[in-house]
Every structure is written in C-alpha cells, then in structure tokens.
C-alpha cells in the first residue's frame, strides 16, 4: 500500500531513483536520493547543468544544497 511505501521511504538512509519524472517529483523532498535519468527537456537539463538528452547521475539537493550532476552525452 502507499502508506507502507511512504513509511519505508522515510526510513531509508539512501534512495536510488530512476527517471526524470521521479527527479522532478522527489528532488525537493529533503530525502537522501541519487537519480539516474535522461534530461528529456531543456528546463531540467539547465537545472542540472547538462545538455538536453544527456544521461545523468545526480545527487538530491538534500545532500548538497543544489543538484549536482554528472552526465554522459548519448
């Protein structure tokens, strides 16, 4: 159930999340999250400091105060 998921989410020391939608939803939650995604739009690419369509590995703002990202061009 979603209540069980939220309980586990809040207890997790570290979360690995896949997909741009998860980044857009979860980056500002304050949780300790690493994201794997493709920057599918210019807005997210700019926010992460990467190019459109780059494959990205990024830390959540909760870890660093900003979204740090490493990318690989396709």
PDB file of N, CA, C, O and CB in Angstrom:
ATOM      1  N   UNK A   1       0.836  -1.196   0.000  1.00  0.00           N
ATOM      2  CA  UNK A   1       0.000   0.000   0.000  1.00  0.00           C
ATOM      3  C   UNK A   1       0.870   1.245   0.000  1.00  0.00           C
ATOM      4  O   UNK A   1       2.061   1.165   0.302  1.00  0.00           O
ATOM      5  CB  UNK A   1      -0.946   0.006   1.213  1.00  0.00           C
ATOM      6  N   UNK A   2       0.305   2.375  -0.329  1.00  0.00           N
ATOM      7  CA  UNK A   2       1.087   3.607  -0.374  1.00  0.00           C
ATOM      8  C   UNK A   2       1.552   4.029   1.020  1.00  0.00           C
ATOM      9  O   UNK A   2       2.607   4.651   1.151  1.00  0.00           O
ATOM     10  CB  UNK A   2       0.268   4.727  -1.011  1.00  0.00           C
ATOM     11  N   UNK A   3       0.787   3.704   2.059  1.00  0.00           N
ATOM     12  CA  UNK A   3       1.225   4.018   3.424  1.00  0.00           C
ATOM     13  C   UNK A   3       2.481   3.238   3.782  1.00  0.00           C
ATOM     14  O   UNK A   3       3.405   3.785   4.384  1.00  0.00           O
ATOM     15  CB  UNK A   3       0.108   3.709   4.435  1.00  0.00           C
ATOM     16  N   UNK A   4       2.518   1.971   3.416  1.00  0.00           N
ATOM     17  CA  UNK A   4       3.700   1.145   3.683  1.00  0.00           C
ATOM     18  C   UNK A   4       4.906   1.673   2.911  1.00  0.00           C
ATOM     19  O   UNK A   4       6.016   1.715   3.442  1.00  0.00           O
ATOM     20  CB  UNK A   4       3.430  -0.330   3.306  1.00  0.00           C
ATOM     21  N   UNK A   5       4.689   2.077   1.659  1.00  0.00           N
ATOM     22  CA  UNK A   5       5.780   2.640   0.866  1.00  0.00           C
ATOM     23  C   UNK A   5       6.316   3.911   1.506  1.00  0.00           C
ATOM     24  O   UNK A   5       7.528   4.064   1.651  1.00  0.00           O
ATOM     25  CB  UNK A   5       5.314   2.927  -0.562  1.00  0.00           C
ATOM     26  N   UNK A   6       5.435   4.821   1.889  1.00  0.00           N
ATOM     27  CA  UNK A   6       5.863   6.084   2.493  1.00  0.00           C
ATOM     28  C   UNK A   6       6.640   5.851   3.780  1.00  0.00           C
ATOM     29  O   UNK A   6       7.607   6.561   4.057  1.00  0.00           O
ATOM     30  CB  UNK A   6       4.657   6.976   2.771  1.00  0.00           C
ATOM     31  N   UNK A   7       6.231   4.872   4.560  1.00  0.00           N
ATOM     32  CA  UNK A   7       6.950   4.544   5.793  1.00  0.00           C
ATOM     33  C   UNK A   7       8.377   4.090   5.476  1.00  0.00           C
ATOM     34  O   UNK A   7       9.331   4.533   6.114  1.00  0.00           O
ATOM     35  CB  UNK A   7       6.201   3.445   6.581  1.00  0.00           C
ATOM     36  N   UNK A   8       8.514   3.206   4.488  1.00  0.00           N
ATOM     37  CA  UNK A   8       9.847   2.731   4.093  1.00  0.00           C
ATOM     38  C   UNK A   8      10.674   3.852   3.472  1.00  0.00           C
ATOM     39  O   UNK A   8      11.875   3.946   3.725  1.00  0.00           O
ATOM     40  CB  UNK A   8       9.727   1.564   3.105  1.00  0.00           C
ATOM     41  N   UNK A   9      10.051   4.695   2.670  1.00  0.00           N
ATOM     42  CA  UNK A   9      10.728   5.830   2.039  1.00  0.00           C
ATOM     43  C   UNK A   9      11.324   6.743   3.105  1.00  0.00           C
ATOM     44  O   UNK A   9      12.476   7.162   2.992  1.00  0.00           O
ATOM     45  CB  UNK A   9       9.749   6.621   1.138  1.00  0.00           C
ATOM     46  N   UNK A  10      10.551   7.050   4.129  1.00  0.00           N
ATOM     47  CA  UNK A  10      11.012   7.943   5.192  1.00  0.00           C
ATOM     48  C   UNK A  10      12.121   7.322   6.034  1.00  0.00           C
ATOM     49  O   UNK A  10      12.960   8.043   6.574  1.00  0.00           O
ATOM     50  CB  UNK A  10       9.852   8.326   6.085  1.00  0.00           C
ATOM     51  N   UNK A  11      12.137   5.999   6.153  1.00  0.00           N
ATOM     52  CA  UNK A  11      13.149   5.314   6.967  1.00  0.00           C
ATOM     53  C   UNK A  11      14.459   5.090   6.218  1.00  0.00           C
ATOM     54  O   UNK A  11      15.490   4.844   6.845  1.00  0.00           O
ATOM     55  CB  UNK A  11      12.612   3.982   7.444  1.00  0.00           C
ATOM     56  N   UNK A  12      14.438   5.171   4.901  1.00  0.00           N
ATOM     57  CA  UNK A  12      15.613   4.811   4.097  1.00  0.00           C
ATOM     58  C   UNK A  12      16.774   5.776   4.326  1.00  0.00           C
ATOM     59  O   UNK A  12      16.588   6.992   4.372  1.00  0.00           O
ATOM     60  CB  UNK A  12      15.249   4.785   2.613  1.00  0.00           C
ATOM     61  N   UNK A  13      17.977   5.211   4.468  1.00  0.00           N
ATOM     62  CA  UNK A  13      19.187   6.025   4.571  1.00  0.00           C
ATOM     63  C   UNK A  13      19.571   6.591   3.212  1.00  0.00           C
ATOM     64  O   UNK A  13      20.120   7.689   3.122  1.00  0.00           O
ATOM     65  CB  UNK A  13      20.346   5.201   5.146  1.00  0.00           C
ATOM     66  N   UNK A  14      19.281   5.844   2.161  1.00  0.00           N
ATOM     67  CA  UNK A  14      19.650   6.225   0.805  1.00  0.00           C
ATOM     68  C   UNK A  14      18.620   5.661  -0.164  1.00  0.00           C
ATOM     69  O   UNK A  14      18.159   4.530  -0.009  1.00  0.00           O
ATOM     70  CB  UNK A  14      21.078   5.724   0.451  1.00  0.00           C
ATOM     71  N   UNK A  15      18.266   6.459  -1.161  1.00  0.00           N
ATOM     72  CA  UNK A  15      17.314   6.032  -2.185  1.00  0.00           C
ATOM     73  C   UNK A  15      17.959   6.239  -3.546  1.00  0.00           C
ATOM     74  O   UNK A  15      18.575   7.276  -3.795  1.00  0.00           O
ATOM     75  CB  UNK A  15      15.963   6.818  -2.078  1.00  0.00           C
ATOM     76  N   UNK A  16      17.821   5.254  -4.427  1.00  0.00           N
ATOM     77  CA  UNK A  16      18.262   5.388  -5.815  1.00  0.00           C
ATOM     78  C   UNK A  16      16.999   5.411  -6.668  1.00  0.00           C
ATOM     79  O   UNK A  16      16.186   4.489  -6.619  1.00  0.00           O
ATOM     80  CB  UNK A  16      19.242   4.211  -6.247  1.00  0.00           C
ATOM     81  N   UNK A  17      16.847   6.469  -7.445  1.00  0.00           N
ATOM     82  CA  UNK A  17      15.626   6.694  -8.206  1.00  0.00           C
ATOM     83  C   UNK A  17      15.947   6.799  -9.692  1.00  0.00           C
ATOM     84  O   UNK A  17      16.951   7.402 -10.070  1.00  0.00           O
ATOM     85  CB  UNK A  17      14.906   7.964  -7.717  1.00  0.00           C
ATOM     86  N   UNK A  18      15.091   6.209 -10.541  1.00  0.00           N
ATOM     87  CA  UNK A  18      15.306   6.211 -11.985  1.00  0.00           C
ATOM     88  C   UNK A  18      14.210   7.019 -12.675  1.00  0.00           C
ATOM     89  O   UNK A  18      13.023   6.835 -12.406  1.00  0.00           O
ATOM     90  CB  UNK A  18      15.341   4.766 -12.534  1.00  0.00           C
ATOM     91  N   UNK A  19      14.626   7.914 -13.566  1.00  0.00           N
ATOM     92  CA  UNK A  19      13.677   8.626 -14.408  1.00  0.00           C
ATOM     93  C   UNK A  19      13.536  10.099 -14.081  1.00  0.00           C
ATOM     94  O   UNK A  19      13.593  10.506 -12.920  1.00  0.00           O
ATOM     95  CB  UNK A  19      12.356   7.983 -14.306  1.00  0.00           C
ATOM     96  N   UNK A  20      13.350  10.896 -15.134  1.00  0.00           N
ATOM     97  CA  UNK A  20      13.219  12.342 -14.981  1.00  0.00           C
ATOM     98  C   UNK A  20      11.996  12.710 -14.148  1.00  0.00           C
ATOM     99  O   UNK A  20      12.056  13.646 -13.351  1.00  0.00           O
ATOM    100  CB  UNK A  20      13.136  13.010 -16.347  1.00  0.00           C
ATOM    101  N   UNK A  21      10.898  11.997 -14.316  1.00  0.00           N
ATOM    102  CA  UNK A  21       9.692  12.291 -13.542  1.00  0.00           C
ATOM    103  C   UNK A  21       9.928  12.144 -12.050  1.00  0.00           C
ATOM    104  O   UNK A  21       9.446  12.954 -11.259  1.00  0.00           O
ATOM    105  CB  UNK A  21       8.558  11.382 -13.971  1.00  0.00           C
ATOM    106  N   UNK A  22      10.670  11.112 -11.664  1.00  0.00           N
ATOM    107  CA  UNK A  22      10.998  10.945 -10.250  1.00  0.00           C
ATOM    108  C   UNK A  22      11.879  12.089  -9.768  1.00  0.00           C
ATOM    109  O   UNK A  22      11.706  12.569  -8.648  1.00  0.00           O
ATOM    110  CB  UNK A  22      11.698   9.597 -10.012  1.00  0.00           C
ATOM    111  N   UNK A  23      12.828  12.536 -10.602  1.00  0.00           N
ATOM    112  CA  UNK A  23      13.661  13.677 -10.228  1.00  0.00           C
ATOM    113  C   UNK A  23      12.789  14.907  -9.988  1.00  0.00           C
ATOM    114  O   UNK A  23      12.944  15.598  -8.981  1.00  0.00           O
ATOM    115  CB  UNK A  23      14.715  13.967 -11.322  1.00  0.00           C
ATOM    116  N   UNK A  24      11.875  15.174 -10.916  1.00  0.00           N
ATOM    117  CA  UNK A  24      11.017  16.357 -10.798  1.00  0.00           C
ATOM    118  C   UNK A  24      10.147  16.296  -9.544  1.00  0.00           C
ATOM    119  O   UNK A  24       9.861  17.329  -8.939  1.00  0.00           O
ATOM    120  CB  UNK A  24      10.132  16.494 -12.039  1.00  0.00           C
ATOM    121  N   UNK A  25       9.731  15.106  -9.155  1.00  0.00           N
ATOM    122  CA  UNK A  25       8.857  14.932  -8.001  1.00  0.00           C
ATOM    123  C   UNK A  25       9.610  14.869  -6.680  1.00  0.00           C
ATOM    124  O   UNK A  25       9.154  15.421  -5.679  1.00  0.00           O
ATOM    125  CB  UNK A  25       8.045  13.688  -8.168  1.00  0.00           C
ATOM    126  N   UNK A  26      10.761  14.202  -6.669  1.00  0.00           N
ATOM    127  CA  UNK A  26      11.424  13.868  -5.407  1.00  0.00           C
ATOM    128  C   UNK A  26      12.616  14.736  -5.036  1.00  0.00           C
ATOM    129  O   UNK A  26      13.050  14.699  -3.884  1.00  0.00           O
ATOM    130  CB  UNK A  26      11.867  12.476  -5.458  1.00  0.00           C
ATOM    131  N   UNK A  27      13.162  15.512  -5.958  1.00  0.00           N
ATOM    132  CA  UNK A  27      14.398  16.240  -5.672  1.00  0.00           C
ATOM    133  C   UNK A  27      14.261  17.209  -4.507  1.00  0.00           C
ATOM    134  O   UNK A  27      15.223  17.438  -3.774  1.00  0.00           O
ATOM    135  CB  UNK A  27      14.841  16.992  -6.898  1.00  0.00           C
ATOM    136  N   UNK A  28      13.108  17.763  -4.333  1.00  0.00           N
ATOM    137  CA  UNK A  28      12.933  18.782  -3.290  1.00  0.00           C
ATOM    138  C   UNK A  28      12.296  18.228  -2.017  1.00  0.00           C
ATOM    139  O   UNK A  28      11.834  18.998  -1.175  1.00  0.00           O
ATOM    140  CB  UNK A  28      12.084  19.918  -3.822  1.00  0.00           C
ATOM    141  N   UNK A  29      12.264  16.896  -1.864  1.00  0.00           N
ATOM    142  CA  UNK A  29      11.625  16.293  -0.688  1.00  0.00           C
ATOM    143  C   UNK A  29      12.494  16.359   0.555  1.00  0.00           C
ATOM    144  O   UNK A  29      11.992  16.194   1.666  1.00  0.00           O
ATOM    145  CB  UNK A  29      11.275  14.856  -0.972  1.00  0.00           C
ATOM    146  N   UNK A  30      13.785  16.597   0.388  1.00  0.00           N
ATOM    147  CA  UNK A  30      14.689  16.582   1.529  1.00  0.00           C
ATOM    148  C   UNK A  30      15.273  15.213   1.805  1.00  0.00           C
ATOM    149  O   UNK A  30      16.071  15.056   2.728  1.00  0.00           O
ATOM    150  CB  UNK A  30      13.978  17.071   2.745  1.00  0.00           C
ATOM    151  N   UNK A  31      14.887  14.214   1.016  1.00  0.00           N
ATOM    152  CA  UNK A  31      15.408  12.861   1.200  1.00  0.00           C
ATOM    153  C   UNK A  31      16.788  12.734   0.554  1.00  0.00           C
ATOM    154  O   UNK A  31      17.140  13.494  -0.347  1.00  0.00           O
ATOM    155  CB  UNK A  31      14.435  11.817   0.605  1.00  0.00           C
ATOM    156  N   UNK A  32      17.550  11.770   1.029  1.00  0.00           N
ATOM    157  CA  UNK A  32      18.889  11.485   0.531  1.00  0.00           C
ATOM    158  C   UNK A  32      18.756  10.575  -0.697  1.00  0.00           C
ATOM    159  O   UNK A  32      18.689   9.353  -0.560  1.00  0.00           O
ATOM    160  CB  UNK A  32      19.783  10.819   1.645  1.00  0.00           C
ATOM    161  N   UNK A  33      18.719  11.173  -1.897  1.00  0.00           N
ATOM    162  CA  UNK A  33      18.406  10.426  -3.120  1.00  0.00           C
ATOM    163  C   UNK A  33      19.484  10.645  -4.174  1.00  0.00           C
ATOM    164  O   UNK A  33      19.998  11.752  -4.338  1.00  0.00           O
ATOM    165  CB  UNK A  33      17.032  10.845  -3.674  1.00  0.00           C
ATOM    166  N   UNK A  34      19.818   9.571  -4.887  1.00  0.00           N
ATOM    167  CA  UNK A  34      20.620   9.650  -6.103  1.00  0.00           C
ATOM    168  C   UNK A  34      19.686   9.329  -7.263  1.00  0.00           C
ATOM    169  O   UNK A  34      18.880   8.402  -7.182  1.00  0.00           O
ATOM    170  CB  UNK A  34      21.862   8.664  -6.060  1.00  0.00           C
ATOM    171  N   UNK A  35      19.798  10.102  -8.347  1.00  0.00           N
ATOM    172  CA  UNK A  35      18.910   9.956  -9.501  1.00  0.00           C
ATOM    173  C   UNK A  35      19.682   9.489 -10.729  1.00  0.00           C
ATOM    174  O   UNK A  35      20.792   9.954 -10.988  1.00  0.00           O
ATOM    175  CB  UNK A  35      18.199  11.280  -9.800  1.00  0.00           C
ATOM    176  N   UNK A  36      19.094   8.576 -11.475  1.00  0.00           N
ATOM    177  CA  UNK A  36      19.569   8.163 -12.796  1.00  0.00           C
ATOM    178  C   UNK A  36      18.474   8.564 -13.774  1.00  0.00           C
ATOM    179  O   UNK A  36      17.325   8.152 -13.621  1.00  0.00           O
ATOM    180  CB  UNK A  36      19.887   6.599 -12.866  1.00  0.00           C
ATOM    181  N   UNK A  37      18.824   9.368 -14.782  1.00  0.00           N
ATOM    182  CA  UNK A  37      17.789   9.844 -15.697  1.00  0.00           C
ATOM    183  C   UNK A  37      18.386  10.328 -17.007  1.00  0.00           C
ATOM    184  O   UNK A  37      19.598  10.508 -17.127  1.00  0.00           O
ATOM    185  CB  UNK A  37      16.982  10.961 -15.051  1.00  0.00           C
ATOM    186  N   UNK A  38      17.518  10.536 -17.980  1.00  0.00           N
ATOM    187  CA  UNK A  38      17.885  11.236 -19.205  1.00  0.00           C
ATOM    188  C   UNK A  38      17.230  12.612 -19.132  1.00  0.00           C
ATOM    189  O   UNK A  38      16.037  12.720 -18.849  1.00  0.00           O
ATOM    190  CB  UNK A  38      17.436  10.439 -20.501  1.00  0.00           C
ATOM    191  N   UNK A  39      18.004  13.658 -19.386  1.00  0.00           N
ATOM    192  CA  UNK A  39      17.468  15.024 -19.382  1.00  0.00           C
ATOM    193  C   UNK A  39      16.639  15.209 -20.654  1.00  0.00           C
ATOM    194  O   UNK A  39      17.176  15.548 -21.708  1.00  0.00           O
ATOM    195  CB  UNK A  39      18.624  16.099 -19.294  1.00  0.00           C
ATOM    196  N   UNK A  40      15.340  14.986 -20.547  1.00  0.00           N
ATOM    197  CA  UNK A  40      14.463  14.968 -21.718  1.00  0.00           C
ATOM    198  C   UNK A  40      13.950  16.337 -22.135  1.00  0.00           C
ATOM    199  O   UNK A  40      13.326  16.467 -23.187  1.00  0.00           O
ATOM    200  CB  UNK A  40      13.303  14.082 -21.453  1.00  0.00           C
ATOM    201  N   UNK A  41      14.203  17.355 -21.329  1.00  0.00           N
ATOM    202  CA  UNK A  41      13.763  18.700 -21.707  1.00  0.00           C
ATOM    203  C   UNK A  41      14.828  19.719 -21.310  1.00  0.00           C
ATOM    204  O   UNK A  41      15.652  19.467 -20.431  1.00  0.00           O
ATOM    205  CB  UNK A  41      12.401  19.046 -21.041  1.00  0.00           C
ATOM    206  N   UNK A  42      14.793  20.865 -21.969  1.00  0.00           N
ATOM    207  CA  UNK A  42      15.800  21.911 -21.730  1.00  0.00           C
ATOM    208  C   UNK A  42      15.760  22.427 -20.295  1.00  0.00           C
ATOM    209  O   UNK A  42      16.806  22.719 -19.716  1.00  0.00           O
ATOM    210  CB  UNK A  42      15.591  23.074 -22.697  1.00  0.00           C
ATOM    211  N   UNK A  43      14.570  22.543 -19.717  1.00  0.00           N
ATOM    212  CA  UNK A  43      14.443  23.077 -18.351  1.00  0.00           C
ATOM    213  C   UNK A  43      15.212  22.212 -17.354  1.00  0.00           C
ATOM    214  O   UNK A  43      15.977  22.734 -16.543  1.00  0.00           O
ATOM    215  CB  UNK A  43      12.956  23.162 -17.940  1.00  0.00           C
ATOM    216  N   UNK A  44      15.017  20.914 -17.409  1.00  0.00           N
ATOM    217  CA  UNK A  44      15.704  20.008 -16.480  1.00  0.00           C
ATOM    218  C   UNK A  44      17.189  19.970 -16.797  1.00  0.00           C
ATOM    219  O   UNK A  44      18.014  19.939 -15.883  1.00  0.00           O
ATOM    220  CB  UNK A  44      15.103  18.582 -16.551  1.00  0.00           C
ATOM    221  N   UNK A  45      17.544  19.973 -18.080  1.00  0.00           N
ATOM    222  CA  UNK A  45      18.963  19.995 -18.458  1.00  0.00           C
ATOM    223  C   UNK A  45      19.650  21.221 -17.863  1.00  0.00           C
ATOM    224  O   UNK A  45      20.738  21.108 -17.299  1.00  0.00           O
ATOM    225  CB  UNK A  45      19.120  19.988 -19.999  1.00  0.00           C
ATOM    226  N   UNK A  46      19.029  22.381 -17.983  1.00  0.00           N
ATOM    227  CA  UNK A  46      19.601  23.610 -17.397  1.00  0.00           C
ATOM    228  C   UNK A  46      19.716  23.504 -15.884  1.00  0.00           C
ATOM    229  O   UNK A  46      20.739  23.873 -15.306  1.00  0.00           O
ATOM    230  CB  UNK A  46      18.744  24.832 -17.765  1.00  0.00           C
ATOM    231  N   UNK A  47      18.674  23.004 -15.247  1.00  0.00           N
ATOM    232  CA  UNK A  47      18.676  22.873 -13.784  1.00  0.00           C
ATOM    233  C   UNK A  47      19.831  21.993 -13.314  1.00  0.00           C
ATOM    234  O   UNK A  47      20.437  22.253 -12.274  1.00  0.00           O
ATOM    235  CB  UNK A  47      17.338  22.291 -13.295  1.00  0.00           C
ATOM    236  N   UNK A  48      20.129  20.955 -14.086  1.00  0.00           N
ATOM    237  CA  UNK A  48      21.196  20.026 -13.718  1.00  0.00           C
ATOM    238  C   UNK A  48      22.558  20.436 -14.273  1.00  0.00           C
ATOM    239  O   UNK A  48      23.580  19.861 -13.897  1.00  0.00           O
ATOM    240  CB  UNK A  48      20.854  18.638 -14.202  1.00  0.00           C
ATOM    241  N   UNK A  49      22.578  21.427 -15.164  1.00  0.00           N
ATOM    242  CA  UNK A  49      23.839  21.864 -15.757  1.00  0.00           C
ATOM    243  C   UNK A  49      24.393  20.890 -16.775  1.00  0.00           C
ATOM    244  O   UNK A  49      25.606  20.736 -16.908  1.00  0.00           O
ATOM    245  CB  UNK A  49      24.852  22.081 -14.686  1.00  0.00           C
ATOM    246  N   UNK A  50      23.479  20.224 -17.503  1.00  0.00           N
ATOM    247  CA  UNK A  50      23.867  19.255 -18.529  1.00  0.00           C
ATOM    248  C   UNK A  50      23.202  19.638 -19.847  1.00  0.00           C
ATOM    249  O   UNK A  50      22.484  20.635 -19.924  1.00  0.00           O
ATOM    250  CB  UNK A  50      23.473  17.802 -18.110  1.00  0.00           C
ATOM    251  N   UNK A  51      23.449  18.841 -20.878  1.00  0.00           N
ATOM    252  CA  UNK A  51      22.829  19.081 -22.179  1.00  0.00           C
ATOM    253  C   UNK A  51      21.559  18.246 -22.321  1.00  0.00           C
ATOM    254  O   UNK A  51      21.416  17.185 -21.713  1.00  0.00           O
ATOM    255  CB  UNK A  51      23.815  18.758 -23.321  1.00  0.00           C
ATOM    256  N   UNK A  52      20.644  18.759 -23.141  1.00  0.00           N
ATOM    257  CA  UNK A  52      19.430  18.021 -23.475  1.00  0.00           C
ATOM    258  C   UNK A  52      19.810  16.637 -23.991  1.00  0.00           C
ATOM    259  O   UNK A  52      20.731  16.518 -24.799  1.00  0.00           O
ATOM    260  CB  UNK A  52      18.582  18.789 -24.528  1.00  0.00           C
ATOM    261  N   UNK A  53      19.133  15.610 -23.549  1.00  0.00           N
ATOM    262  CA  UNK A  53      19.319  14.202 -23.919  1.00  0.00           C
ATOM    263  C   UNK A  53      20.513  13.531 -23.252  1.00  0.00           C
ATOM    264  O   UNK A  53      20.778  12.359 -23.524  1.00  0.00           O
ATOM    265  CB  UNK A  53      19.470  14.096 -25.397  1.00  0.00           C
ATOM    266  N   UNK A  54      21.247  14.237 -22.384  1.00  0.00           N
ATOM    267  CA  UNK A  54      22.336  13.593 -21.647  1.00  0.00           C
ATOM    268  C   UNK A  54      21.772  12.559 -20.679  1.00  0.00           C
ATOM    269  O   UNK A  54      20.674  12.720 -20.145  1.00  0.00           O
ATOM    270  CB  UNK A  54      23.179  14.644 -20.884  1.00  0.00           C
ATOM    271  N   UNK A  55      22.543  11.494 -20.462  1.00  0.00           N
ATOM    272  CA  UNK A  55      22.272  10.531 -19.403  1.00  0.00           C
ATOM    273  C   UNK A  55      22.915  11.098 -18.145  1.00  0.00           C
ATOM    274  O   UNK A  55      24.079  11.500 -18.174  1.00  0.00           O
ATOM    275  CB  UNK A  55      22.827   9.082 -19.753  1.00  0.00           C
ATOM    276  N   UNK A  56      22.173  11.136 -17.043  1.00  0.00           N
ATOM    277  CA  UNK A  56      22.611  11.877 -15.859  1.00  0.00           C
ATOM    278  C   UNK A  56      22.577  11.004 -14.604  1.00  0.00           C
ATOM    279  O   UNK A  56      21.667  10.200 -14.405  1.00  0.00           O
ATOM    280  CB  UNK A  56      21.733  13.114 -15.656  1.00  0.00           C
ATOM    281  N   UNK A  57      23.593  11.187 -13.772  1.00  0.00           N
ATOM    282  CA  UNK A  57      23.621  10.658 -12.411  1.00  0.00           C
ATOM    283  C   UNK A  57      23.716  11.878 -11.510  1.00  0.00           C
ATOM    284  O   UNK A  57      24.697  12.619 -11.587  1.00  0.00           O
ATOM    285  CB  UNK A  57      24.832   9.636 -12.175  1.00  0.00           C
ATOM    286  N   UNK A  58      22.725  12.106 -10.659  1.00  0.00           N
ATOM    287  CA  UNK A  58      22.675  13.337  -9.868  1.00  0.00           C
ATOM    288  C   UNK A  58      22.351  13.049  -8.409  1.00  0.00           C
ATOM    289  O   UNK A  58      21.632  12.102  -8.089  1.00  0.00           O
ATOM    290  CB  UNK A  58      21.642  14.299 -10.448  1.00  0.00           C
ATOM    291  N   UNK A  59      22.899  13.889  -7.527  1.00  0.00           N
ATOM    292  CA  UNK A  59      22.573  13.844  -6.105  1.00  0.00           C
ATOM    293  C   UNK A  59      21.407  14.776  -5.827  1.00  0.00           C
ATOM    294  O   UNK A  59      21.248  15.793  -6.501  1.00  0.00           O
ATOM    295  CB  UNK A  59      23.797  14.229  -5.241  1.00  0.00           C
ATOM    296  N   UNK A  60      20.600  14.438  -4.848  1.00  0.00           N
ATOM    297  CA  UNK A  60      19.495  15.319  -4.461  1.00  0.00           C
ATOM    298  C   UNK A  60      20.013  16.565  -3.765  1.00  0.00           C
ATOM    299  O   UNK A  60      21.128  16.588  -3.245  1.00  0.00           O
ATOM    300  CB  UNK A  60      18.512  14.581  -3.549  1.00  0.00           C
ATOM    301  N   UNK A  61      19.196  17.584  -3.766  1.00  0.00           N
ATOM    302  CA  UNK A  61      19.551  18.833  -3.091  1.00  0.00           C
ATOM    303  C   UNK A  61      19.728  18.629  -1.594  1.00  0.00           C
ATOM    304  O   UNK A  61      20.453  19.391  -0.955  1.00  0.00           O
ATOM    305  CB  UNK A  61      18.486  19.892  -3.346  1.00  0.00           C
ATOM    306  N   UNK A  62      19.090  17.627  -1.027  1.00  0.00           N
ATOM    307  CA  UNK A  62      19.217  17.363   0.408  1.00  0.00           C
ATOM    308  C   UNK A  62      20.656  17.033   0.779  1.00  0.00           C
ATOM    309  O   UNK A  62      21.089  17.315   1.897  1.00  0.00           O
ATOM    310  CB  UNK A  62      18.292  16.214   0.825  1.00  0.00           C
ATOM    311  N   UNK A  63      21.403  16.437  -0.153  1.00  0.00           N
ATOM    312  CA  UNK A  63      22.797  16.066   0.125  1.00  0.00           C
ATOM    313  C   UNK A  63      23.739  17.246  -0.039  1.00  0.00           C
ATOM    314  O   UNK A  63      24.732  17.338   0.683  1.00  0.00           O
ATOM    315  CB  UNK A  63      23.235  14.932  -0.790  1.00  0.00           C
ATOM    316  N   UNK A  64      23.461  18.139  -0.956  1.00  0.00           N
ATOM    317  CA  UNK A  64      24.459  19.137  -1.352  1.00  0.00           C
ATOM    318  C   UNK A  64      23.979  20.583  -1.314  1.00  0.00           C
ATOM    319  O   UNK A  64      24.796  21.497  -1.422  1.00  0.00           O
ATOM    320  CB  UNK A  64      24.928  18.833  -2.718  1.00  0.00           C
ATOM    321  N   UNK A  65      22.694  20.812  -1.164  1.00  0.00           N
ATOM    322  CA  UNK A  65      22.157  22.162  -1.240  1.00  0.00           C
ATOM    323  C   UNK A  65      21.844  22.596  -2.664  1.00  0.00           C
ATOM    324  O   UNK A  65      21.215  23.633  -2.875  1.00  0.00           O
ATOM    325  CB  UNK A  65      23.121  23.127  -0.623  1.00  0.00           C
ATOM    326  N   UNK A  66      22.279  21.811  -3.637  1.00  0.00           N
ATOM    327  CA  UNK A  66      21.960  22.038  -5.046  1.00  0.00           C
ATOM    328  C   UNK A  66      22.006  20.690  -5.744  1.00  0.00           C
ATOM    329  O   UNK A  66      22.519  19.722  -5.182  1.00  0.00           O
ATOM    330  CB  UNK A  66      22.954  23.064  -5.714  1.00  0.00           C
ATOM    331  N   UNK A  67      21.488  20.613  -6.937  1.00  0.00           N
ATOM    332  CA  UNK A  67      21.518  19.354  -7.682  1.00  0.00           C
ATOM    333  C   UNK A  67      22.854  19.226  -8.398  1.00  0.00           C
ATOM    334  O   UNK A  67      23.096  19.905  -9.395  1.00  0.00           O
ATOM    335  CB  UNK A  67      20.343  19.276  -8.696  1.00  0.00           C
ATOM    336  N   UNK A  68      23.717  18.358  -7.893  1.00  0.00           N
ATOM    337  CA  UNK A  68      24.988  18.075  -8.560  1.00  0.00           C
ATOM    338  C   UNK A  68      24.768  16.938  -9.537  1.00  0.00           C
ATOM    339  O   UNK A  68      24.102  15.957  -9.208  1.00  0.00           O
ATOM    340  CB  UNK A  68      26.109  17.718  -7.533  1.00  0.00           C
ATOM    341  N   UNK A  69      25.317  17.058 -10.729  1.00  0.00           N
ATOM    342  CA  UNK A  69      25.075  16.043 -11.745  1.00  0.00           C
ATOM    343  C   UNK A  69      26.342  15.729 -12.520  1.00  0.00           C
ATOM    344  O   UNK A  69      27.183  16.596 -12.757  1.00  0.00           O
ATOM    345  CB  UNK A  69      23.981  16.496 -12.696  1.00  0.00           C
ATOM    346  N   UNK A  70      26.454  14.473 -12.905  1.00  0.00           N
ATOM    347  CA  UNK A  70      27.481  14.010 -13.827  1.00  0.00           C
ATOM    348  C   UNK A  70      26.722  13.453 -15.015  1.00  0.00           C
ATOM    349  O   UNK A  70      25.741  12.731 -14.840  1.00  0.00           O
ATOM    350  CB  UNK A  70      28.454  12.930 -13.171  1.00  0.00           C
ATOM    351  N   UNK A  71      27.168  13.782 -16.236  1.00  0.00           N
ATOM    352  CA  UNK A  71      26.408  13.322 -17.397  1.00  0.00           C
ATOM    353  C   UNK A  71      27.306  12.686 -18.438  1.00  0.00           C
ATOM    354  O   UNK A  71      28.519  12.896 -18.467  1.00  0.00           O
ATOM    355  CB  UNK A  71      25.642  14.472 -18.015  1.00  0.00           C
ATOM    356  N   UNK A  72      26.666  11.901 -19.293  1.00  0.00           N
ATOM    357  CA  UNK A  72      27.326  11.305 -20.445  1.00  0.00           C
ATOM    358  C   UNK A  72      26.447  11.600 -21.639  1.00  0.00           C
ATOM    359  O   UNK A  72      25.258  11.283 -21.645  1.00  0.00           O
ATOM    360  CB  UNK A  72      27.564   9.758 -20.262  1.00  0.00           C
ATOM    361  N   UNK A  73      27.044  12.214 -22.655  1.00  0.00           N
ATOM    362  CA  UNK A  73      26.314  12.515 -23.879  1.00  0.00           C
ATOM    363  C   UNK A  73      25.992  11.240 -24.619  1.00  0.00           C
ATOM    364  O   UNK A  73      26.810  10.322 -24.662  1.00  0.00           O
ATOM    365  CB  UNK A  73      27.111  13.460 -24.771  1.00  0.00           C
ATOM    366  N   UNK A  74      24.805  11.172 -25.207  1.00  0.00           N
ATOM    367  CA  UNK A  74      24.426   9.992 -25.985  1.00  0.00           C
ATOM    368  C   UNK A  74      24.996  10.064 -27.366  1.00  0.00           C
ATOM    369  O   UNK A  74      24.783   9.156 -28.169  1.00  0.00           O
ATOM    370  CB  UNK A  74      22.921   9.846 -26.056  1.00  0.00           C
TER     371      UNK A  74
END
